[in-house]
Amino acid sequence: RNAVREALRAGIAVDKLYIARGGTDRTLGRIAAQARELGVVVAEVDRRKLDAMSATGSHQGVIAAAAAHAYATLDSILDAAREKGEPPLVVVCDEISDPHNLGAIIRTAECAGAHGVIIPKRRSAGLTAVTAKTSAGAVSYLPVARVPNLPAALKDLKKRGIWIFGTAADGAVPLYEADLRSPAAIVIGSEGDGMGRLVRESCDFLVSIPMKGSISSLNASAAAAILLYEAVRQRS
């Protein structure tokens, strides 16, 4: 409990706080309230889950999952593009829940020269140790922003002159007809359901990737790589 309290007080980036369900412990209640005030997602879980998560078993009813790297802001991502004198290229991940997929997307985005990645605060993998390892260290070089509301963040990007390109199998714009030379945010949907309705409605263009085989969809990180390197080709 003390370790969690001090981590929150010190401003360490916490992805999620797990707290024992059904407890009436005032100390745990205060820790949960402190976390919520800082915008941390708090999940009440069965003690058996905490037992499984804890390396020692002495979790005292609370576990904080700390981020492997501090999160950035939308402003810092756009500032990075401005400092390089380049039109912004941003990847937006809509509820990518697999940390391996998120890590692979961050790695490819960094290699392709993107200026940042945006993820939602809920129903998404965060900057966990697995994400960091899969990114091959790219989390140390590419800013990742975590926002409470993805449609609102997309609306903000549009106000700043950035076009939103969503990936969809039924997209009306074939990939090689999409103009990715302009300021662009590429939205990659979740592994199972694709983009959510509100996120999809926030897109300026729905882009489809040519599918020549029998399988109708690509892995999320593969789709991100294809769009990112088409942007690289167009901008070169």
Salt bridges, closest charged atoms under 4 A:
GLU6 OE2 - ARG9 NH1 2.34
ASP15 OD1 - ARG146 NH1 3.15
ASP25 OD2 - ARG1 NH1 2.98
ASP46 OD1 - ARG48 NE 3.02
ASP51 OD1 - HIS59 NE2 2.63
ASP75 OD1 - ARG160 NH1 2.71
ASP79 OD1 - ARG82 NH1 2.44
GLU86 OE1 - HIS115 NE2 2.68
GLU95 OE2 - ARG123 NE 3.26
ASP98 OD1 - HIS100 ND1 3.13
ASP156 OD1 - ARG160 NE 3.16
ASP170 OD2 - ARG200 NH2 2.92
ASP179 OD1 - ARG181 NE 3.07
GLU201 OE2 - ARG197 NH1 3.31
ASP204 OD1 - LYS158 NZ 3.52
GLU230 OE2 - ARG233 NH2 2.75
